[in-house]
Amino acid sequence: MNVEKENKKIKVTKNGPYVISGRVPLAKEVIVADANGDSVGYRKKQKFDCPDQYALCHCGASANKPFRDGCHIDEKFSDGDPSLG
C-alpha cells in the first residue's frame, strides 16, 4: 500500500474548521453546463498552494477563504448538528 495515501486525513472538528493533513491538494472547480443548461462535468478554476497541514473554514465567514482565519470563534459558529453537542 502507498504510504503517502495512508497519511492523508480530513478531520471535521466540532464547531470549527476542517483540518487537512498529508499533503492533500486543494482546487476550486465549477460545474460545466451544456447548451440546455444541464450539468455535464467540472472544470478546474483555481488551484491553491497548501502546506502539509492546513485548516479550511467551516463557518463561511473567513476573510481568507477557503482557509480558516479564526473568525468562527468571534461568530460563535455552530455546525448545527445536535449529535455533536
DSSP file (Angstrom, degrees, kcal/mol; ACC not computed):
  #  RESIDUE AA STRUCTURE BP1 BP2  ACC     N-H-->O    O-->H-N    N-H-->O    O-->H-N    TCO  KAPPA ALPHA  PHI   PSI    X-CA   Y-CA   Z-CA
    1    1 A M              0   0    0      0, 0.0     2,-0.4     0, 0.0     3,-0.0   0.000 360.0 360.0 360.0 144.0    0.0    0.0    0.0
    2    2 A N     >  -     0   0    0      1,-0.2     4,-1.3     2,-0.0     3,-0.4  -0.551 360.0-151.7 -71.1 119.3    1.2    3.5   -0.8
    3    3 A V  H  > S+     0   0    0     -2,-0.4     4,-1.1     1,-0.2    -1,-0.2   0.852  94.0  60.3 -61.3 -36.1    2.4    5.1    2.5
    4    4 A E  H  4 S+     0   0    0      1,-0.2     3,-0.4     2,-0.2     4,-0.3   0.894 104.3  49.2 -60.6 -40.4    1.5    8.6    1.1
    5    5 A K  H >4 S+     0   0    0     -3,-0.4     3,-1.0     1,-0.2    -1,-0.2   0.843 105.2  59.1 -67.5 -33.6   -2.1    7.6    0.8
    6    6 A E  H 3< S+     0   0    0     -4,-1.3    -1,-0.2     1,-0.2    -2,-0.2   0.797 103.7  51.6 -65.1 -29.3   -2.2    6.2    4.3
    7    7 A N  T 3< S+     0   0    0     -4,-1.1     2,-0.4    -3,-0.4    -1,-0.2   0.454  81.5 107.1 -92.0  -1.3   -1.2    9.6    5.8
    8    8 A K    <   +     0   0    0     -3,-1.0     2,-0.3    -4,-0.3    14,-0.2  -0.651  46.9 171.1 -81.3 129.8   -3.9   11.7    4.2
    9    9 A K  E     -A   21   0A   0     12,-2.7    12,-2.5    -2,-0.4     2,-0.4  -0.995  28.3-165.8-141.7 145.8   -6.6   12.8    6.6
   10   10 A I  E     -A   20   0A   0     -2,-0.3     2,-0.5    10,-0.2    10,-0.2  -0.979  17.1-170.5-126.9 117.7   -9.5   15.2    6.7
   11   11 A K  E     -A   19   0A   0      8,-2.8     8,-3.0    -2,-0.4     2,-0.7  -0.939  12.6-151.5-113.1 123.6  -10.8   15.8   10.3
   12   12 A V  E     -A   18   0A   0     -2,-0.5     2,-0.3     6,-0.2     6,-0.2  -0.843  20.0-154.0 -92.5 117.2  -14.1   17.6   10.8
   13   13 A T    >   -     0   0    0      4,-1.6     3,-1.5    -2,-0.7     2,-0.3  -0.644  26.0 -95.8 -94.4 151.1  -13.9   19.4   14.2
   14   14 A K  T 3  S-     0   0    0      1,-0.3    -1,-0.1    -2,-0.3    71,-0.0  -0.479 102.8 -16.7 -65.9 121.7  -16.9   20.3   16.3
   15   15 A N  T 3  S+     0   0    0     -2,-0.3    -1,-0.3     1,-0.2    62,-0.1   0.760 128.4  79.5  53.7  29.6  -17.9   23.9   15.6
   16   16 A G  S <  S-     0   0    0     -3,-1.5    -1,-0.2     1,-0.2    -3,-0.1  -0.635  84.1 -50.5-143.3-159.0  -14.5   24.5   14.0
   17   17 A P        -     0   0    0      0, 0.0    -4,-1.6     0, 0.0     2,-0.6  -0.193  48.0-104.9 -80.3 169.7  -12.5   24.1   10.8
   18   18 A Y  E     -AB  12  56A   0     38,-2.1    38,-3.0    -6,-0.2     2,-0.6  -0.873  37.4-146.8 -86.9 123.6  -11.9   21.1    8.6
   19   19 A V  E     -AB  11  55A   0     -8,-3.0    -8,-2.8    -2,-0.6     2,-0.4  -0.862  14.9-167.0-101.0 119.5   -8.2   20.1    9.4
   20   20 A I  E     +AB  10  54A   0     34,-3.3    34,-2.4    -2,-0.6     2,-0.3  -0.881  11.8 168.5-109.4 132.0   -6.5   18.6    6.4
   21   21 A S  E     +AB   9  53A   0    -12,-2.5   -12,-2.7    -2,-0.4    32,-0.2  -0.968  44.2  57.1-141.3 158.9   -3.1   16.8    6.7
   22   22 A G  S    S-     0   0    0     30,-1.0    31,-0.1    -2,-0.3    -1,-0.1   0.746 115.2 -69.1  94.8  28.3   -0.9   14.6    4.5
   23   23 A R  S    S+     0   0    0     29,-1.7    29,-0.1     1,-0.2    30,-0.1   0.913  70.6 179.4  58.9  47.6   -0.3   17.0    1.5
   24   24 A V        -     0   0    0     28,-0.4    -1,-0.2    27,-0.2    -2,-0.1  -0.705  26.0-127.0 -79.8 122.8   -3.9   16.8    0.2
   25   25 A P        -     0   0    0      0, 0.0     2,-0.4     0, 0.0    24,-0.1  -0.339  21.5-153.5 -70.4 154.5   -4.2   19.0   -2.9
   26   26 A L  E     +D   48   0B   0     22,-0.6    22,-2.6     2,-0.0     2,-0.3  -0.995  20.3 160.9-134.8 130.4   -6.9   21.6   -3.0
   27   27 A A  E     -D   47   0B   0     -2,-0.4     2,-0.5    20,-0.2    20,-0.3  -0.993  33.9-126.9-145.7 150.4   -8.6   23.1   -6.0
   28   28 A K  E     -D   46   0B   0     18,-3.4    17,-3.2    -2,-0.3    18,-1.7  -0.855  30.1-171.3 -96.4 131.1  -11.8   25.0   -6.8
   29   29 A E  E     -D   44   0B   0     -2,-0.5     2,-0.3    15,-0.3    15,-0.2  -0.915   9.0-152.2-122.2 150.8  -14.0   23.5   -9.5
   30   30 A V  E     -D   43   0B   0     13,-2.5    13,-2.4    -2,-0.3     2,-0.3  -0.897  26.7-105.8-119.4 151.5  -17.0   24.9  -11.3
   31   31 A I  E     -D   42   0B   0     -2,-0.3     2,-0.5    11,-0.2    11,-0.3  -0.574  29.4-143.6 -76.1 134.9  -19.9   22.9  -12.9
   32   32 A V  E     -D   41   0B   0      9,-2.8     8,-3.3    -2,-0.3     9,-1.0  -0.871  17.2-161.9-100.2 129.7  -19.8   23.0  -16.7
   33   33 A A  E     -D   39   0B   0     -2,-0.5     6,-0.2     6,-0.2     2,-0.1  -0.812  10.7-131.4-111.6 152.1  -23.3   23.1  -18.4
   34   34 A D    >   -     0   0    0      4,-2.4     3,-2.0    -2,-0.3    -1,-0.1  -0.220  47.4 -79.7 -86.4-174.2  -24.3   22.3  -22.0
   35   35 A A  T 3  S+     0   0    0      1,-0.3    -1,-0.1     2,-0.1    -2,-0.0   0.735 132.4  53.5 -61.8 -23.1  -26.4   24.5  -24.2
   36   36 A N  T 3  S-     0   0    0      2,-0.1    -1,-0.3     3,-0.0     3,-0.1   0.485 119.7-108.7 -88.8  -3.6  -29.6   23.3  -22.4
   37   37 A G  S <  S+     0   0    0     -3,-2.0     2,-0.3     1,-0.3    -2,-0.1   0.536  72.1 142.3  87.4   6.7  -28.2   24.2  -19.0
   38   38 A D        -     0   0    0      1,-0.1    -4,-2.4     2,-0.0    -1,-0.3  -0.610  58.6-107.7 -82.3 140.7  -27.7   20.6  -18.0
   39   39 A S  E     +D   33   0B   0     -2,-0.3    -6,-0.2    -6,-0.2     3,-0.1  -0.485  42.1 167.3 -68.0 131.0  -24.6   19.7  -15.9
   40   40 A V  E     -     0   0B   0     -8,-3.3     2,-0.3     1,-0.3    -7,-0.2   0.423  56.6 -52.7-125.0  -3.8  -22.0   17.8  -18.0
   41   41 A G  E     -D   32   0B   0     -9,-1.0    -9,-2.8     2,-0.0    -1,-0.3  -0.994  59.4 -72.4 162.3-162.8  -18.9   17.9  -15.8
   42   42 A Y  E     -D   31   0B   0     -2,-0.3     2,-0.4   -11,-0.3   -11,-0.2  -0.924  23.8-156.2-129.4 152.8  -16.5   20.0  -13.9
   43   43 A R  E     -D   30   0B   0    -13,-2.4   -13,-2.5    -2,-0.3     2,-0.3  -0.999  27.0-119.3-130.6 129.7  -13.7   22.5  -14.8
   44   44 A K  E     +D   29   0B   0     -2,-0.4   -15,-0.3   -15,-0.2     3,-0.1  -0.520  34.7 173.4 -68.0 126.0  -10.9   23.3  -12.5
   45   45 A K  E     +     0   0B   0    -17,-3.2     2,-0.3     1,-0.3   -16,-0.2   0.802  60.8   7.5-103.2 -40.5  -11.0   27.0  -11.8
   46   46 A Q  E     -D   28   0B   0    -18,-1.7   -18,-3.4     2,-0.0     2,-0.4  -0.990  55.9-153.4-150.5 134.9   -8.3   27.6   -9.2
   47   47 A K  E     -D   27   0B   0     -2,-0.3     2,-0.4   -20,-0.3   -20,-0.2  -0.921  18.5-146.3-108.0 134.9   -5.6   25.6   -7.6
   48   48 A F  E     -D   26   0B   0    -22,-2.6   -22,-0.6    -2,-0.4     2,-0.6  -0.824  11.7-129.6-103.2 138.2   -4.4   26.5   -4.1
   49   49 A D        -     0   0    0     -2,-0.4   -22,-0.0   -24,-0.1    -2,-0.0  -0.767  37.9-175.9 -81.6 124.3   -0.9   26.2   -2.8
   50   50 A C        -     0   0    0     -2,-0.6     4,-0.1     4,-0.0   -24,-0.0  -0.944  22.3-130.2-127.8 143.5   -1.2   24.3    0.5
   51   51 A P        -     0   0    0      0, 0.0   -27,-0.2     0, 0.0   -28,-0.1  -0.152  48.2 -85.8 -74.2-178.3    1.3   23.3    3.2
   52   52 A D  S    S+     0   0    0      1,-0.2   -29,-1.7   -29,-0.1   -30,-1.0   0.853 118.3  24.2 -59.0 -35.5    1.4   19.7    4.6
   53   53 A Q  E    S+B   21   0A   0    -32,-0.2     2,-0.3   -31,-0.1   -32,-0.2  -0.996  74.4 155.4-133.3 138.2   -1.4   20.6    7.0
   54   54 A Y  E     -B   20   0A   0    -34,-2.4   -34,-3.3    -2,-0.4     2,-0.4  -0.961  32.4-124.3-152.9 167.6   -4.0   23.3    6.8
   55   55 A A  E     -B   19   0A   0     -2,-0.3    13,-2.4   -36,-0.2     2,-0.4  -0.969  17.0-148.4-123.1 133.8   -7.5   24.2    8.0
   56   56 A L  E     -BC  18  67A   0    -38,-3.0   -38,-2.1    -2,-0.4    11,-0.3  -0.803  29.3-104.0-101.0 141.4  -10.5   25.0    5.9
   57   57 A C        +     0   0    0      9,-2.5    11,-0.1    -2,-0.4    -1,-0.0  -0.381  33.7 179.0 -62.6 134.4  -13.2   27.4    7.0
   58   58 A H  S    S+     0   0    0     -2,-0.1    -1,-0.2   -43,-0.0   -42,-0.1   0.588  76.1  54.6-108.6 -20.7  -16.4   25.7    8.1
   59   59 A C  S    S-     0   0    0     18,-0.1    19,-0.1   -44,-0.1    -2,-0.1   0.685  96.8-129.0 -92.9 -19.1  -18.4   28.7    9.1
   60   60 A G  S    S+     0   0    0      6,-0.1     5,-0.1     1,-0.0    -3,-0.0   0.452  83.8  98.5  87.6   0.0  -18.2   30.7    5.8
   61   61 A A        +     0   0    0      3,-0.0     4,-0.0     2,-0.0     7,-0.0   0.431  45.9 126.5-102.4   0.2  -17.1   33.9    7.5
   62   62 A S    >   -     0   0    0      1,-0.2     3,-0.6     2,-0.1     6,-0.1  -0.290  52.5-150.3 -61.7 139.7  -13.3   33.7    6.9
   63   63 A A  T 3  S+     0   0    0      1,-0.2    -1,-0.2     3,-0.0     5,-0.1   0.545  98.6  53.0 -81.8  -8.2  -11.7   36.6    5.2
   64   64 A N  T >  S-     0   0    0      3,-0.4     3,-2.0     2,-0.0    -1,-0.2  -0.241  99.7-147.7-119.9  41.6   -9.1   34.2    3.7
   65   65 A K  T <  S+     0   0    0     -3,-0.6     3,-0.1     1,-0.4    -9,-0.1  -0.237  74.7  22.5 -57.0 140.2  -11.5   31.6    2.1
   66   66 A P  T 3  S+     0   0    0      0, 0.0    -9,-2.5     0, 0.0    -1,-0.4  -0.987 117.7  72.2 -89.3   5.1  -11.2   28.8    1.8
   67   67 A F  B <  S-C   56   0A   0     -3,-2.0    -3,-0.4   -11,-0.3   -11,-0.3  -0.464  85.6-106.1 -85.0 153.1   -8.7   28.8    4.6
   68   68 A R        +     0   0    0    -13,-2.4   -13,-0.2   -50,-0.2    -1,-0.1  -0.461  31.0 176.2 -73.1 141.4   -9.6   29.3    8.3
   69   69 A D        -     0   0    0     -2,-0.1    -1,-0.1   -13,-0.0    -2,-0.0   0.279  54.7-103.9-126.8   7.7   -8.7   32.6    9.9
   70   70 A G  S >> S+     0   0    0      3,-0.0     3,-1.4     1,-0.0     4,-0.6   0.426  84.3 124.5  88.9  -0.8  -10.2   32.0   13.4
   71   71 A C  H 3>  +     0   0    0      1,-0.3     4,-2.2     2,-0.2     5,-0.2   0.710  56.2  77.5 -68.2 -19.0  -13.3   34.2   12.8
   72   72 A H  H 3>>S+     0   0    0      1,-0.2     5,-2.1     2,-0.2     4,-0.6   0.803  90.1  57.5 -61.3 -25.9  -15.6   31.3   13.7
   73   73 A I  H X45S+     0   0    0     -3,-1.4     3,-0.8     2,-0.2    -1,-0.2   0.935 109.2  43.0 -67.8 -45.9  -14.8   32.0   17.3
   74   74 A D  H 3<5S+     0   0    0     -4,-0.6    -2,-0.2     1,-0.2    -1,-0.2   0.833 114.3  51.5 -66.5 -32.7  -16.0   35.6   17.0
   75   75 A E  H 3<5S-     0   0    0     -4,-2.2    -1,-0.2     2,-0.0    -2,-0.2   0.548 103.4-131.7 -81.6  -7.5  -19.0   34.5   15.1
   76   76 A K  T <<5 -     0   0    0     -3,-0.8    -3,-0.2    -4,-0.6    -4,-0.1   0.934  36.4-162.4  51.8  49.5  -20.0   31.9   17.7
   77   77 A F      < -     0   0    0     -5,-2.1     2,-0.4   -62,-0.1    -1,-0.2  -0.346  16.3-170.7 -66.2 138.2  -20.4   29.4   14.9
   78   78 A S        -     0   0    0     -3,-0.1   -64,-0.0   -19,-0.1    -1,-0.0  -1.000  23.4-142.7-128.0 132.7  -22.3   26.2   15.5
   79   79 A D        -     0   0    0     -2,-0.4    -1,-0.1     2,-0.1    -2,-0.0   0.599  36.9-129.1 -73.0  -7.6  -22.3   23.4   12.9
   80   80 A G        +     0   0    0      1,-0.2    -1,-0.1     2,-0.0     3,-0.1   0.470  65.8 130.0  79.9   1.6  -26.0   22.8   13.8
   81   81 A D    >   -     0   0    0      1,-0.2     3,-1.8     2,-0.0     4,-0.5  -0.798  42.0-164.1 -92.4 106.0  -25.6   19.0   14.3
   82   82 A P  G >  S+     0   0    0      0, 0.0     3,-0.7     0, 0.0    -1,-0.2   0.729  85.2  67.0 -63.5 -20.8  -27.2   18.2   17.7
   83   83 A S  G 3  S+     0   0    0      1,-0.2    -2,-0.0     2,-0.1    -3,-0.0   0.704  99.8  51.5 -72.6 -16.7  -25.5   14.8   17.8
   84   84 A L  G <         0   0    0     -3,-1.8    -1,-0.2     1,-0.2   -70,-0.1   0.602 360.0 360.0 -90.7 -13.0  -22.1   16.6   18.1
   85   85 A G    <         0   0    0     -3,-0.7    -1,-0.2    -4,-0.5    -2,-0.1   0.450 360.0 360.0 -91.1 360.0  -23.2   18.8   21.0
